[in-house]
Amino acid sequence: MLSRSRLFDKSFSAFLFDMDGTVINSIPATERVWSAWARRHGLDVATFLPTMHGVRGIDTIRRLALPGVDAEAEAREIERAEIEDVDGIVPIPGAPRFLAALPADRWGIVTSAPIALARRRLAAAGLPLPRVIVTAEDVEKGKPAPDGYLLGAERLGFPAADCLVFEDVPAGILAGESAGASVVVMTATHAHEIQTGHPTLPGYEGVEAEVGADGRLSLLRA
């Protein structure tokens, strides 16, 4: 039975979730595709992989400024490969139950993935497509810019400052902070401890969203 231990001193109008590493674990599939791409371009895979999580593929490629590389074409090829490879994609522990308990108009996903890939991965993990989803195509600036979370909050009809953001990587955490939202850090897929001043959760098991009579959400942990 859950205690009444709250992770935050306040309630929220809505929850906004990153996707990869936060509600689903797609790291093996993602790293298979990006490792192959990195090797083709002569990059050191071990050094490169930690830099590409949580941001849009096109932003990752542009940041490298590789000579002779068409970033948009390469990003499209990466997307095709990721859509084809969904082997081993699973929900974060407890995520299906946790999401199913939330009012449908009080949560959404803000992901750096394109919409086709987001749909594919959520389906592979057996999770529903939410009413509100913000993807790579919806913003001019991806994470760590706050644009995605600001848009997600707007589509839900609430200010970002009244939302709780669930994130797992530095770029996404910074995006949530910059949007003015509260942030909780999911550590389910972390191989190394992340340094953060935000509350952390290893998954959704033993966690529950309390829905008040006014529809506001509170996060409880046993």
VENJOWO-V81623 format. One record per helix or strand of 3 or more residues. SS is the DSSP state (2 for helix, 1 for strand). FROM is the first residue (numbers start at 1). LEN is the number of residues. If there is no record, write none. Layout:
# VENJOWO-V81623
ss->{SS | SS}
from->{FROM | FROM}
len->{LEN | LEN}
This chain:
# VENJOWO-V81623
ss->{1 | 2 | 2 | 2 | 2 | 2 | 2 | 1 | 2 | 1 | 2 | 2 | 2 | 1 | 2 | 1 | 1 | 1 | 1}
from->{14 | 27 | 45 | 57 | 71 | 95 | 104 | 107 | 115 | 132 | 136 | 147 | 160 | 163 | 170 | 182 | 199 | 207 | 217}
len->{4 | 14 | 5 | 8 | 14 | 6 | 3 | 4 | 11 | 3 | 3 | 10 | 3 | 5 | 9 | 5 | 3 | 5 | 5}
